[in-house]
Amino acid sequence: MGRLLKGLGILLGGILAGAVILSIVARFSDGPIAAFAGGPLVAGELLTEAVDDWTFVEDVETVEFQLEHPARSRTVWIIVHEGQLYIPCGLPNFKAFKQWPHEAMQDGRSIVRIDGKRYPLQAVRMQDPDLFDIIVSKIAKKYTSPGEAGPDDLWIFRMDPRG
């Protein structure tokens, strides 16, 4: 029994060490690695012309998203409604894992990388209750139902062109 527990401890320690190493490596990489936040998005063509209609990415599941400050990237879901791009953030008040929505409220300058192209955008928290319900229903259809998510449990950022 002791050998089994020792082996299990070594296995769990190895998994934990691997996760720590992967998270450190991701911070210095060009973009996120799986669920680990990455470094700044530097590769890919930077498209500075405003996109008027985002329907061309409606079927894209995830994109790489980075705030300018701090310059950390992550993989996020996207929703397109009436040609406008939105990024939802579940559990925004779980600050141990979700710091970016609060950082976006302070400085929403961001970059979204889709298919190797980078788009400089401005993240603006959307607070219209009618639009909130529409976006939540689109999230439920595209991904999974967020349940009885309200505006405190699910923040939705409209991605505007930078002015």
N, C-alpha and C positions, 0 to 999 in steps of 0.2 A: 504494500500500500504506500509506503514511504517513497519508493522509487517512482510510482505513478504520480504522486503529488509533486515530486521534484521535477519529473519530466514535464508535467503540466505547467509548473512555474517557469521552467526554462522556455517552453513554447510561448507562453504569454509574454514573458520578458522580451523574447525575440520579436514578437509581433509589435509590441509597444516601441521597441527600439527602431524597428523598420518604419513605423508610422512617424516617429520623431524625425528620422533621417529624411524621409520623403517630404515632410512638411518644410524642412530646412532647404532641401534641394528645390522645391517648388517655388519658394520665395525668391530664388535667384534665376528662375527660368522665365522664358517669354510666354507668359500665360499660365493658367492653372493646370494642375495635374490631378485629374479626377476630382475628388471632393476637396483637395487641398488648394488653398489660395496661392496664386502665383505672383510673379513679379509683373512689371509694367508690360503692356502689349506694345512691342516695338516692331515686329515683323508685319509685313503686308502693306499694301498701298493705302495711303491716307487720303480719303475722299472728303474734301472740304465743302463741296457743293451740297446744299440742303436737299434732303430726300423728302419729297412731297407725299409720296404714297409708298408705304412699307408692305403692301400686300404681297410683294415678291418673296417675303420671308415668312408668310403666314404659316407654312407647313414646317418651318425649322423648329426643332424641339428645344435646343439650347444654343446660347451664344456665349462668347467670352465678354465679360464686362469689367471695366476698371474705372475707378474714380481717379481723378488727377492727383488728389491729396487725401489720403496717402495712396501712393501708386501701387496698389495691390489688385490683382485680377482674380476673378472667380467665374464659375460657370453658372448661368442663370436661365430660367425659363423666360419666354417672351410671348406676348399676346399682341395681336394686331386687331384693332377695331376701327372701322371707317378710315383705313389707311394710316392710322396713328400707331406708333409703337409704344408698348407698355411693358414694364418689368415688375412682376409681383415679388413681394418679399414676405414670406410667412415667418411667424414668430419674431417680429422685429424687436421685441423687448427682451429677448433672450440674449442679452449682451455678451455673455460668455462666448457665443458663437456668431452672433449677428451684430457686428459693429458698423458695417457699411451703410445700413439705412440711416443711421444717425449722422454718420459722416456726410452722406449725400444731402441731408437737410442743411448742413453747414455750408457745403460747397458741392453743388451738383454737377460740376464739370466732369465729364466722363468720356470714355471711349468704349464703343461696342465693336467687337471684331466678329464679322460674319463671313464665312467662306474666304478667309484670308484678307478681307478688306476691312479697314478701320474707319469708323465713323465717329467724329467728335460730336458729342451731344451734351445736352443739359438735362439732368434728371430733376423732375419737378414732382413732388408728391401730389397725387390726385386725390381730392377730397369730396368730389361730387357724389352724393349718395346714390343717385340713379345710375350714374356711370359705373360706380363701384359694383352694383348688383349685376350689371351687364358683363363687366370684366370677370367677376367671380363665376358667372355661368359659363363663360368661355374657357376659364381655367378648368372647370369641372369637365367640360367636353374634351378638351385637348389633353389634359394630364390626369387629374384625379380630383374628386370633390374635396374642397377645403373644409367641408362640413359647414357648421354654423359660424363661419368666420365673419367677424365684424371689422370695422376700420382700425380697431386697436390690435387685432390679431393678424391682420394682413394689410400691409402697406402696398400701395400700387404707385409706381413712378411712371409718369408720362415722359417719354424721351423726346425732348424738343431740339430743334436745331440750335446751335449756339449763335447768339446774336453778335 
